[in-house]
Amino acid sequence: MIMMGDLIRRWQRGWCLARRIPDGIPVDGGVEVRCDQPGRQVEVFALRADEEPDSVARLAARVAASDVTTWLTVTTTRPRDVEATIRAGGLEPLDRPEWLMSVDLAGHPRPAPVGPYQATVDVDGPVVTVVIHHGSGELAARGQMAVSGADAVADKIETMPAHRRRGLASALMGALAGAAVERGARTGLLIASADGQHLYSSLGWRREADVLIARRP
């Protein structure tokens, strides 16, 4: 049985590596990360939303009382109950449905980009970056994975609008998966936006839980 708190903590550690920010600090039922991003100075991740529902209320109160711009991110298999708790705590969920997903990297498809596209892999410490350029030199797609122990966390996966629907996202994810496996990773983790869910599902990624994000109105 997958422990959701463990899975989201593993994702969070890899995400911090990918973003090159310090690891989180444990708080009551969660972990707090100082991310210092525009419109989001701090993010609190709930770790026990399903096992201990009251912890979501406590974390919501913590976020509502914060004197800096703080987000609350909750991974759960009971999104309706969690949303009600978040709203009762004075926070407003973002209209941005997301999923926590995982995959066995060893079996991940690895299609190559079709000409005139070419992929380049770069490694900087635990972070693998793949960039795909058009033959003209124009940037077509890019993304990164941070290897954290046996996990690899995908982040900032993007295909430029002029180059979409050409299989580049699949090629990008395949190149990242291959590079991560070479560095000892076995499990891929990511949080998928609504736009990315179909792509990742088609590549074998499994939906583990819903992800709700909230902040003060």
N, C-alpha and C positions, 0 to 999 in steps of 0.2 A: 504493500500500500504506500502510495506517495504521500509524504507529509508536506502539505502545501507551504507551511512556514519555512521548511528547509529548502524547498525549491525556489521560493522567492528570495530567500537570503542568498542562495547561490547565484541567482540572476543578478541581484543587487551588487554583489561583490564584483562580478564581471563587468557590469555596467559602469561601476566606479573606475575600474581599470581602463575601460574603453574611453571614458570621458576625462581620464587623468585627474580625478578628484579623490580626496581622502575617503577611506572606507567609513561606513556609518558608525554611529554611536548607539549602543542599545538603549532603548527607552521602554516604558511600560507596555509590553506586548508588541513592540515594533523596533524599528531602527531609524535613526535620524541622520540624514545626509546633508552636509553643507555643499550645495551644488553651485551657488552663486551664478545662476543663469538669468538672462533677462526675464523679469516677471516671475521668477522662482528662485528665491535665495536659499530656501531650505525645503527638502522633501522628506516627509515621514512615511515609511513603508510599514503597513500593518503585517504582522507575521502570524497572527493567531485568530484571524477573523472567523473562521469556521469552527475551530476548536473552542474558542473563548469569545463569543459575540460581544460581551461587555467591553472587551479591550478596544473595539472599534469606537465605542462611545467615549472612552477615556482619551483615545488618540485624537478624535474629532475635537474634543474640548481643548486639548493641548494646541492644536492647530488654530482654533478659533481665538485663543488667548495670546497667540504669538504676536510680537511687535515687529516682525519682519514678514515678508511675503512667503508664506509656507503652503505647500500642497500636501494633501493626504492621498496616498495611493494604496488601494486595498485590493488584494487578490482573493477571490472567493468563488465558491460554487453556489452561493446563495445571493446573487446580486440584488434581488428585490429587497430582501431583508436588510442587507448592508446599506442600500440606498436610503431606506427609511431611517436607519440609525444615523446616517451622515446628515440627512436633512434635519432631523431632530436636534442634532448638535450644532446647528446654525451654519453648516457648510452647504455649498452648492455644487453638486456633481457636474462635471463638464460633459457636454453632449458629444462624447468622443469614445464610442465603444471600442475596447481593446481586449485582446486575449493574451494570456501567457501560454506559450507554445514550446514544445520540446521535440527533439528528433535524435535518433541514433545516427551519428555522423558517419559511421562506417558505411552505411547503406545509402547515404545521400547522393542523389543524381549529380553528375558533374559534366553537364553539356558544355562544349567549348563554344565561344562566341563565333558566329559566322562572319566571314569577311564581308566588308572591309574593317571589321572590328578586331581589336587585339587587347587582351587583358595583361596587366602588370601587377605583380604581387610584391609588396614591401612589408618588411617586418621591423618593428621598433619595440624591443622588449617583449611584453606579452601581447602586443597589439598587432594583428595582421590587417593590412589594408590592401584592398583590390581596387584598381582603377581600370575602367575600360574606355579606350579612345577609339573614335572613328578614324579611318585612314587619313582624313584631312587634318588630324590632330585635335579635333574637337572632343571635349569631354562628353562621354555618353552615359556612363554609370559609375557609381562608386559605393563603397561600403567598407565596414570593418568588423572584425571579431576580436574580442579579448579572450585570451586563454587563461583560465583560472583553475589550476589543477586539472581535473578530468573534464571540465566544462569549457565551452566556448560560447560567449554571449555576443550575438549579432547586434549591430548598432549603426544608425545613420545609413540605412540602405536606401539608395536613391537612383532612379533612372531619369535622365533629363527628358523633358517633354517631347523634344523633337526626335527622340530615339526610342520611344516606347513601342510596345507590341512587336519587338524584334527578337524576343528571347533573351535579352541582355540581363534581365533580373535573375533569371534561372542560371545563366552562365556565371553571373557575379556570385550568387549564393553557392554554386558548386565549387568555384575556385576558393572561396573562403573556407568552406567545409574541408576541402582537400588539404589546404594549408594548416588548418587547425588540427586535423588528424595527424599530420606529420609532426606536430608539436605536442602530441600526447593526449589531445582532447578526444573524448568519446561521446559526450552528450552536448547537443546544441540547445541553447535557450534563447528566447527572444520574447519581447512584447510586441504584438502585431497590431497595427492600426487597422481600421475597417478596410482601407484600400489594399493592405498587404495580405489580408487573411486568405484570400483565394489563392494567391501565388504560393504562400508557404504550405497551405494544405495540399496543393498539387505536387509539391516536392517531398511530401511525406511527413511534414511537421504535424504534430498532434496538439489539439486544443486541450490544455490542462485546466484552465479556469478563466473566468472573466476578470477583467481589471477595471476598477472604478477609480477615477481621479476626481478629487474635489478640492475646493478652496473657499475662502470667505467670499461672499457676494461682493 
